[in-house]
Amino acid sequence: MDQQKANVLLEAKDLKVDFILDEGTVRAVNNVSLTVKRGKTLGMIGESGCGKSVTAQSILRVVPSPPGRIVGGSILLYAMNGDASVDIASLDPKGKAIREIRGREISMIFQEPMTSFSPVHTVGNQIGEALILHRRFSSEKARQESISALARVGIPKPEQRVDEYPYQLSGGMRQRAMIAMALSCSPRLLIADEPTTALDVTIQAQILELLRKLQDEEGMAMLIITHNLGIVAEMAEDVVVMYFGYAVEYGDVNQIFEAPLHPYTRCLWDAIPSIDKKSDRELTTIKGNVPDPFSEFAGCPFFERCPEAMPERCELSPPPLVEVVAGHRVRCFLYEVKANG
């Protein structure tokens, strides 16, 4: 196996996820392909409702079903030697195989830890449950390991906090406890879905520094989903930009930030407030709104909002995925000459 392939931990190919509702079908994820490299961080950005969280849920097979289901594509998780792989998309979401992967191979930090923790079980019991299930620890050993996990993420008096309930912890400590639970079995991939939402700036910085430290110690890969472009710039090596269920641009962090190609990516950048802009200047916004989730498009879903749209071209057929330079791909008609050349 070539070295480039050996560095891949997880690879999604042409992933499709639909939600079948009475009102119609929502194509939440549409032909998304992405790669998470061993020990590296992939950042996923885009507006709300663009399919970021559903993509993450698909990797763990926790898409609410019904009404959601994976209708196409594959999610390949590669073994330690890089040779064999399991297609997560083909597994029974309630079967033994995926239960052995969840928590042990892949863990997830959810957006709101208060709704992710059980309110009627102590933090220690919830961390210990994964240790008992995946590592076959005794109850006493799981408790001691839970205390160590809480101490490791910087929670003071862990021997006391381990017996407390989630509502007794502050927002920052709940987020740290969620990280402790996610990392308790040393997963190879950590999915962090808006890991600093609703936290103040100081606590955000502490959580990000903690994630970086733990990643260095464990050598794990991360998929970080966020609206905060600063987090992506600070944490990620590679970036995927999502819009309306499509991955519209892929590249390494320098390519995406220094030379964005897709008009949507450039619009996101232009909307960032800057101290260099005059104080009396209005903030730049992306015109229009994200389309209704039940909308169907023959062409590019960003057409009506795009400042560079080509009438009777962008609206009539889906844009090609083009590799403009090595590793930097974009789904846009502006670059179709490159695709055909």
Beta strands, then each sheet from edge to edge (+ up, - down):
strand 1: 8-21
strand 2: 24-37
strand 3: 41-45
strand 4: 68-78
strand 5: 85-87
strand 6: 106-109
strand 7: 189-193
strand 8: 221-225
strand 9: 238-243
strand 10: 246-252
strand 11: 321-325
strand 12: 328-331
sheet 1: 2+ 1- 4+ 5-
sheet 2: 6+ 7+ 8+ 3+ 9+ 10- 12+ 11-
end
